[in-house]
C-alpha cells in the first residue's frame, strides 16, 4: 500500500519543500506512518499519509528557518566583534 502512495507523497513533498528536501520529508513521513498504521480504513489512507507528509514538510521548513536565523545571528555577532 505504501509503495503505491509513494509517488503522490513525493510529488506533494517536492511542491512543499523542493527537490533537495523532498526525499527526507517523505522518508520521515513514511516511517511515522508505518509505526502508526493500525489497519486504517483503506479509503482514508492516502489523505492521512499526505497530511503526514505535509506536517513533516512544515517541520522541515521550520527547522531550515531556525538554522538560517542561527547562521545570521552568528554572522552578525562576528561582524560586530570584528569592527
Buried (B, 14 or more C-beta within 10 A) or exposed (E): EEEEBEEEBBBBBBEBBEEEBBEBBBBBBBEBBEEEEEEEEEEEBBEBBBEBBBBBBEBBBEEEEEEEEEEEEEEEEEEEEEE
